[in-house]
Amino acid sequence: MNENNKYVGAVILHIAIGVLLFLFGEGLAKIFFFLIVLYFMIRIVFSDHKVKTQEVLLACAYFTGAEVLFRMTKGGISYEASKYLVILFMVIGMFYKGLSGKGYPYFFYLIALVPGIIVASMSLSYTANFRTNIAFVLSGPVCLGIATLFCYDRKISHKQLLDILLYIALPSIAMTVYLFLYNPSIKETLSGTASNSATSGGFGPNQVSTALGLGMFVMVVRIFLKSPTFWLKILNIVLLGAMTFRAIVTFSRGGVFAAAIVVIAFLMTLVYRSSLQQKGQIIGSTFLFIFAISIAWFISSNQTEGMIDKRYANQSSKGIEKEDLTTGRIELFKEEIAGFLSSPFWGIGASRIKNIRVETSGQHLPSHNEIGRLLSEHGFLGIIILMILIIKPLSYRANNKRNYFFYAFMAFWFATINHSGMRIAAPSLLYAFALLNVIHEKNPLHRKQLKN
């Protein structure tokens, strides 16, 4: 079976998975979760040493793509299961393949998270569950640190990286099918211009939008780089359109805006690195891409009776412009900066900002902005953490410019942590992917044998 047929088969399989998860619910979702864990563990442990890195990254990619789907269907053994599995797979990878000493700043990054836990142990109220609160806010940052230690300067081919990205998108296909079955009629579940859990599989619209936005990015990559035939291009256009539609009708703008930023970063890099002939092919694919997005938006506008247009115009259902474009995120960020100013040295402690909101307003509002959370909860160490996270990748990029997706990966990380924090594993993993040492395969030389 050739590569294209395998891809189509994988797409069909995940369409079927989406249908089955909808029909059989939580029970099947849990079975599916354990089967996938077992499948990837076997692949990692028993694979040849030469492909160990790829197997680890494929496993991490799949569970990152499936994280929101498992939360939505209650398939995971815990809410943070996918992050823990990414950490586990990366640690197994380190056991087999070691890690680069050049990534030592990320050791300091992980160590810098520890004082926030110590401060939290003394500052969290008695009513707060210490373990679950700490796990909720630090599982993402720790996942990023471990993933980056494994990925830093790790050699991987361009083709392997494209396969890894596909493993992120496959669960998004299953989730898209699940969402269509869960909520086939958007008009019947309209409730104004606010984020809508009914159109998001009964789960958090922000996370669903972000996960679908990541799937959209991967489908755009495949349209431009992995669609050698007309029918494959059409298939990928249809999948992109379906994901875009479902992302838009969540009424959560963050994931859609993040997807747009990431796609622009990828296309700019692609055009810059392409020859004149390749630029012509890119223009043709761009028209198809714009057509698919336009159709998705037109259908979304029709199905929401124009509500989605008002949502993106920052208007209420009555057409009145809202004062706050960020839907309260600015106020949350101000509270986090106030927390930093109240304790700029050690910070107020991991998860303490959420605890303060519960005490003062009774609202369980987690941070939506990772930058503000780092500053408030970790103090000056938060500043050091941010400096490591921003400066180290740029210094690595200065000496290694072969990764086509560097700016796209970094854009996804930065855009996501500023509207959704690190609630899902995706920003952690894509940040780590930006630091892979991507090598391009050379065509084998066929030398003619000389006759005696």
C-alpha positions in Angstrom: 0.0 0.0 0.0 1.5 3.4 -1.0 1.7 6.4 1.2 -1.4 8.2 -0.3 -3.6 5.1 0.2 -2.4 4.8 3.8 -3.3 8.4 4.4 -6.8 8.0 3.0 -7.2 4.8 5.1 -6.2 6.7 8.2 -8.7 9.4 7.5 -11.5 6.9 7.0 -10.6 5.1 10.2 -10.8 8.3 12.2 -14.1 9.2 10.6 -15.4 5.8 11.8 -13.8 6.4 15.3 -15.7 9.7 15.5 -19.0 7.9 14.7 -18.4 5.1 17.2 -17.4 7.5 20.0 -20.7 9.3 19.5 -22.8 6.1 19.3 -21.2 4.3 22.3 -20.0 7.2 24.5 -17.8 7.1 27.5 -17.4 3.3 27.7 -15.9 3.0 24.2 -13.9 6.2 24.7 -12.2 4.6 27.8 -11.5 1.4 25.9 -10.1 3.4 22.9 -7.9 5.4 25.3 -6.3 2.3 26.8 -5.9 0.6 23.5 -4.1 3.6 22.1 -1.8 3.8 25.1 -0.9 0.1 24.7 -0.5 0.5 20.9 2.0 3.3 21.2 3.9 1.8 24.2 4.5 -1.3 22.1 5.6 0.7 19.2 8.1 2.7 21.3 9.5 -0.2 23.3 9.9 -2.7 20.4 10.8 -0.4 17.6 14.3 -0.3 16.1 16.7 2.1 17.8 17.0 4.1 14.6 13.3 5.1 14.6 12.8 5.4 18.4 12.7 9.2 18.2 10.0 9.2 15.6 7.9 6.7 17.5 8.1 8.8 20.7 7.1 11.9 18.8 4.3 10.1 17.0 2.8 9.0 20.3 3.1 12.4 21.8 1.6 14.0 18.7 -1.4 11.7 18.7 -2.3 12.2 22.4 -1.9 15.9 22.0 -4.3 15.9 19.1 -6.7 13.7 21.0 -6.5 15.4 24.4 -9.7 17.5 24.0 -11.6 14.6 22.3 -10.8 12.4 25.3 -11.9 15.2 27.7 -15.1 15.7 25.7 -16.0 12.0 25.7 -14.6 11.3 29.3 -12.3 8.7 27.8 -9.1 9.6 29.7 -8.2 8.2 33.1 -7.8 11.8 34.3 -8.3 15.3 33.1 -4.6 15.9 32.6 -3.9 12.3 31.2 -2.6 13.4 27.8 -0.1 15.8 29.4 1.1 13.1 31.7 1.4 10.7 28.8 3.4 13.2 26.7 5.8 13.5 29.7 6.0 9.7 30.1 6.7 9.1 26.4 9.4 11.8 26.4 11.1 10.4 29.5 11.1 6.9 27.8 12.6 8.6 24.8 15.4 10.1 27.0 16.1 6.6 28.4 16.6 5.1 25.0 18.1 8.1 23.1 19.6 10.4 25.7 19.3 14.2 25.4 21.4 17.2 24.3 23.5 19.0 26.8 22.9 22.2 24.8 19.3 22.3 26.2 20.6 23.0 29.7 18.6 26.3 30.0 15.4 24.2 30.2 16.8 22.4 33.3 16.9 25.9 34.9 13.4 26.5 33.6 12.1 23.4 35.4 14.0 24.2 38.6 12.6 27.7 38.5 9.1 26.3 38.8 9.8 24.6 42.2 9.8 27.7 44.5 6.2 28.5 43.3 5.1 25.1 44.6 6.8 25.8 48.0 5.2 29.2 48.3 1.8 27.7 47.3 2.1 25.0 50.0 2.2 27.9 52.5 -0.3 30.3 50.9 -3.2 28.2 49.4 -6.3 28.2 51.6 -7.3 25.1 53.5 -10.4 24.7 51.2 -8.2 24.4 48.1 -7.0 20.9 47.0 -3.2 21.4 46.9 -2.4 18.5 44.6 -5.1 19.1 41.9 -4.6 22.9 41.9 -0.8 22.5 41.4 -1.3 19.8 38.8 -3.7 22.0 36.9 -1.4 25.0 36.6 2.0 23.3 36.4 1.3 20.2 34.3 1.5 22.3 31.1 4.8 24.1 32.0 6.4 20.8 33.2 5.2 19.1 30.0 6.9 21.9 28.0 10.1 21.5 29.9 10.4 17.7 29.5 9.3 17.8 25.9 11.9 20.5 25.1 14.7 18.6 26.8 14.0 15.6 24.6 13.4 17.5 21.4 16.2 20.1 21.6 18.6 19.6 18.6 17.1 16.2 18.0 17.6 15.1 14.4 14.5 14.2 12.5 13.8 14.3 8.7 11.4 16.7 7.1 9.2 13.7 6.0 9.1 12.3 9.5 8.0 15.7 10.8 5.2 15.8 8.3 4.1 12.3 9.5 4.2 13.5 13.1 2.0 16.5 12.3 -0.5 14.1 10.6 -0.8 12.2 13.9 -1.9 15.5 15.5 -4.6 16.1 12.9 -6.1 12.5 12.8 -7.9 12.9 16.2 -9.1 16.3 15.0 -10.9 14.5 12.2 -12.6 12.2 14.6 -13.6 15.1 16.8 -15.0 17.0 13.9 -17.2 14.0 13.0 -18.2 13.7 16.6 -19.2 17.4 16.7 -21.4 17.1 13.6 -23.2 14.2 15.1 -23.5 15.7 18.6 -24.9 19.0 17.2 -26.1 18.6 13.6 -28.3 21.8 13.7 -26.6 24.9 14.8 -29.7 27.1 14.6 -31.5 25.0 17.3 -28.7 25.7 19.9 -28.1 29.4 19.3 -27.8 31.4 22.5 -26.5 34.8 21.5 -22.9 35.6 20.6 -21.2 34.1 23.6 -19.1 31.0 23.4 -21.4 28.0 23.0 -20.7 24.6 24.7 -23.7 23.1 22.9 -21.9 23.5 19.5 -18.7 22.3 21.1 -19.7 18.8 22.0 -20.9 19.8 25.5 -17.3 20.8 26.4 -15.3 24.0 26.8 -15.5 26.0 23.5 -12.1 27.6 24.1 -10.3 24.2 24.2 -12.4 22.8 21.3 -11.6 25.9 19.2 -7.9 25.6 20.0 -7.7 21.9 19.1 -9.6 22.4 15.9 -7.4 25.4 15.0 -4.4 23.1 15.4 -6.1 20.6 13.1 -6.8 23.3 10.6 -3.1 24.3 10.5 -2.0 20.7 9.8 -4.6 20.4 7.0 -3.2 23.6 5.4 0.3 22.1 5.6 -1.0 19.0 3.8 -2.8 21.0 1.1 0.5 22.8 0.3 3.1 20.1 0.9 1.4 16.6 0.9 -1.3 16.7 -1.8 0.3 15.3 -4.9 -2.9 14.4 -6.7 -6.1 16.4 -7.4 -8.3 14.1 -5.3 -6.0 14.3 -2.3 -6.1 18.0 -2.5 -9.9 18.0 -2.7 -10.0 15.6 0.3 -7.8 17.9 2.4 -9.8 21.0 1.3 -13.0 19.3 2.5 -11.5 18.3 5.8 -10.1 21.8 6.3 -13.5 23.3 5.5 -15.3 21.0 8.0 -12.8 21.7 10.8 -13.0 25.4 10.1 -16.8 25.4 10.2 -16.9 23.6 13.5 -14.2 25.8 15.0 -16.1 29.0 14.0 -19.4 27.9 15.4 -18.0 27.3 18.9 -18.1 31.1 19.0 -14.7 31.0 20.7 -12.5 33.2 18.7 -9.1 32.4 20.3 -8.5 29.1 18.5 -9.6 30.5 15.1 -7.4 33.6 15.4 -4.5 31.4 16.6 -4.9 29.2 13.5 -5.0 32.2 11.2 -1.7 33.5 12.7 0.0 30.1 12.5 -1.1 29.6 8.9 0.2 33.0 7.9 3.5 32.3 9.6 3.8 29.0 7.8 2.8 30.4 4.3 5.3 33.3 4.7 8.1 30.9 5.4 7.0 28.6 2.6 6.9 31.4 0.0 10.3 32.8 1.2 12.0 29.4 0.9 10.4 28.4 -2.4 11.7 28.7 -6.0 9.9 30.7 -8.6 8.2 27.6 -10.0 7.1 26.5 -6.6 5.7 29.9 -5.9 3.4 29.4 -8.8 2.1 26.1 -7.4 1.7 27.8 -4.0 -0.5 30.5 -5.5 -2.8 27.9 -7.0 -3.2 26.1 -3.7 -3.8 29.4 -2.0 -6.8 30.1 -4.1 -8.3 26.7 -3.1 -7.5 27.4 0.5 -9.2 30.8 0.5 -12.2 29.3 -1.3 -12.6 26.6 1.4 -12.3 29.1 4.2 -14.8 31.5 2.5 -17.3 28.7 2.0 -16.9 27.6 5.7 -17.5 31.2 6.8 -20.5 31.6 4.6 -22.1 28.4 5.9 -21.3 29.4 9.5 -22.9 32.8 9.0 -26.0 31.2 7.5 -26.3 28.5 10.2 -25.9 31.0 13.0 -28.3 33.5 11.4 -25.6 36.2 11.3 -24.7 35.8 15.0 -21.1 34.7 14.2 -20.6 37.9 12.1 -21.6 39.9 15.2 -19.4 37.8 17.4 -16.3 38.6 15.3 -17.4 42.2 15.1 -17.4 42.2 18.9 -21.1 42.9 19.1 -24.0 41.5 21.2 -26.8 39.6 19.6 -28.6 42.9 19.2 -25.8 44.5 17.3 -24.5 46.6 20.2 -20.7 46.9 20.3 -19.2 45.4 23.5 -16.7 47.4 25.5 -14.3 44.6 26.2 -12.9 42.8 23.1 -11.2 40.2 25.3 -14.3 39.0 27.1 -12.9 39.7 30.6 -9.4 38.5 29.9 -7.9 42.0 30.4 -9.4 42.2 33.9 -7.9 38.8 34.8 -4.5 39.9 33.5 -4.7 43.0 35.6 -5.4 40.9 38.7 -2.3 38.8 37.8 -0.1 41.9 37.5 -1.4 43.1 40.8 -0.4 39.7 42.3 3.1 40.2 40.9 3.4 43.7 42.3 2.2 42.5 45.7 5.0 39.8 45.8 7.5 40.5 43.1 10.4 38.4 44.5 9.0 34.8 45.0 5.5 35.4 43.6 2.2 34.5 45.4 2.6 30.8 44.7 1.4 28.3 42.0 -2.4 28.4 41.6 -2.8 31.1 44.2 -4.2 33.6 41.7 -7.2 31.3 41.0 -7.5 30.6 44.8 -7.8 34.4 45.4 -10.6 34.7 42.8 -12.5 32.0 44.6 -12.1 33.7 48.0 -13.0 37.2 46.7 -15.7 36.6 44.2 -16.6 32.9 44.5 -15.8 32.4 40.8 -13.5 29.5 39.8 -11.8 31.4 37.0 -8.4 29.9 35.9 -5.8 32.1 34.2 -6.3 32.5 30.5 -2.8 34.1 30.1 0.3 32.2 30.9 2.5 35.3 30.9 0.4 36.9 33.6 0.2 33.7 35.6 4.0 33.2 35.5 4.6 36.7 36.7 2.0 36.7 39.5 2.7 33.1 40.8 6.5 32.9 40.3 7.6 36.5 40.7 11.1 37.4 39.4 11.6 33.7 38.5 8.6 34.1 36.2 10.6 36.8 34.3 13.6 34.4 34.0 11.3 31.7 32.8 9.9 33.9 30.1 13.4 35.1 29.0 14.5 31.4 28.6 11.3 30.5 26.7 11.7 33.5 24.2 15.5 33.9 23.9 16.7 30.3 23.7 14.6 29.3 20.6 15.6 32.5 18.8 19.3 31.8 19.5 18.9 28.2 18.3 17.1 29.5 15.1 20.0 31.8 14.4 22.3 28.8 13.9 19.8 26.3 12.4 17.2 27.5 9.8 16.2 24.2 8.3 12.9 23.9 10.2 10.1 25.2 7.8 7.7 25.3 10.7 9.8 27.1 13.3 7.8 30.4 13.2 4.5 28.6 12.9 5.2 26.4 15.9 6.4 29.4 18.0 3.4 31.5 16.8 1.0 28.7 17.9 2.7 28.5 21.3 2.6 32.3 21.9 -0.9 32.8 20.5 -2.4 30.0 22.6 -0.8 30.8 25.9 -2.2 34.3 25.6 -5.8 33.3 25.2 -6.0 29.8 26.7 -3.0 29.5 29.0 -1.5 26.0 29.0 -4.7 24.0 29.7 -3.9 21.6 26.9 -0.6 19.9 25.8 -0.6 21.4 22.3 1.4 24.7 23.0 4.0 22.7 25.0 4.5 20.1 22.3 4.6 22.6 19.4 7.1 24.8 21.3 9.3 21.7 21.6 8.9 20.8 17.9 10.3 24.3 17.0 13.6 23.1 18.5 14.0 19.9 16.4 17.0 19.7 14.1 15.1 19.0 10.9 17.3 17.5 8.1 16.2 17.2 4.5 16.5 13.9 2.8 18.9 13.7 -0.1 18.0 11.8 -3.2 20.2 8.7 -3.5 23.0 8.8 -6.1 22.9 6.0 -8.6 26.3 5.6 -10.0 26.8 3.5 -13.2 29.1 0.6 -12.5 32.2 0.6 -14.6 33.0 -2.4 -16.7 36.4 -4.1 -16.5 
